[in-house]
Amino acid sequence: MKMQVVVMPKKTVLDPQGVAVRDALHEIGLGGVTGVRVGKIVEIEFQSPPPPAELDRVCRDLLSNPVVEEYSVLS
């Protein structure tokens, strides 16, 4: 079984990488882009699904920085 954890900067946190990508898109002529947020996807393979509380703990403590990032789990 595969699960994906999507980690993104919180909406209230400045995303300098997203700003740089947005500006680069404008520079190469892609108009209409009003915002970009850059995050990461972590794909994890399991033999069997872990307990939700354990997966949440791993996402919170290892895969993300809860001060500036939020995460969601996709299965």
C-alpha positions in Angstrom: 0.0 0.0 0.0 1.3 3.5 -0.9 0.4 6.7 0.8 1.4 10.2 -0.1 2.1 12.9 2.5 1.7 16.4 1.0 3.6 19.1 3.0 3.0 22.7 2.3 3.9 26.0 3.9 1.1 27.4 6.0 -0.9 30.1 4.2 0.2 32.6 6.9 3.9 31.9 6.2 5.9 33.7 3.5 7.0 31.2 0.8 10.2 32.7 -0.8 10.6 29.7 -3.1 7.0 30.2 -4.3 7.6 33.9 -4.9 10.8 33.1 -6.9 8.9 30.5 -9.0 6.1 33.0 -9.6 8.5 35.7 -10.7 10.3 33.3 -13.0 7.0 32.3 -14.6 6.3 36.0 -15.3 9.8 36.5 -16.7 9.3 33.7 -19.2 6.0 35.1 -20.4 3.4 33.0 -18.5 0.8 35.6 -17.7 -2.0 35.4 -15.2 -0.1 33.7 -12.5 -1.1 35.3 -9.2 0.5 33.0 -6.7 2.7 29.9 -6.3 3.3 27.8 -3.2 6.1 25.2 -3.2 5.9 22.1 -1.0 6.9 18.5 -1.1 5.3 15.1 -1.6 6.6 12.1 0.4 5.5 8.7 -0.9 5.6 5.9 1.7 5.1 2.2 0.9 3.6 0.0 3.7 3.0 -3.7 3.9 -0.2 -2.8 5.8 -1.6 0.6 6.7 -0.3 2.0 10.0 -2.6 3.2 12.8 -3.8 6.7 11.9 -2.4 8.1 15.2 1.1 6.7 14.4 1.1 8.1 10.9 0.0 11.5 12.2 2.8 11.4 14.7 5.4 10.6 12.0 4.1 13.3 9.7 4.1 15.9 12.5 7.4 15.0 14.1 9.5 13.9 11.1 8.1 14.9 7.8 7.0 18.5 8.5 7.8 21.4 10.6 4.5 22.2 12.4 5.5 25.8 13.1 5.6 26.7 9.4 4.1 23.8 7.5 0.9 21.8 7.3 0.4 18.3 5.9 -2.2 16.1 4.5 -2.2 12.3 3.9 -3.5 10.9 0.6 -4.0 7.2 0.1 
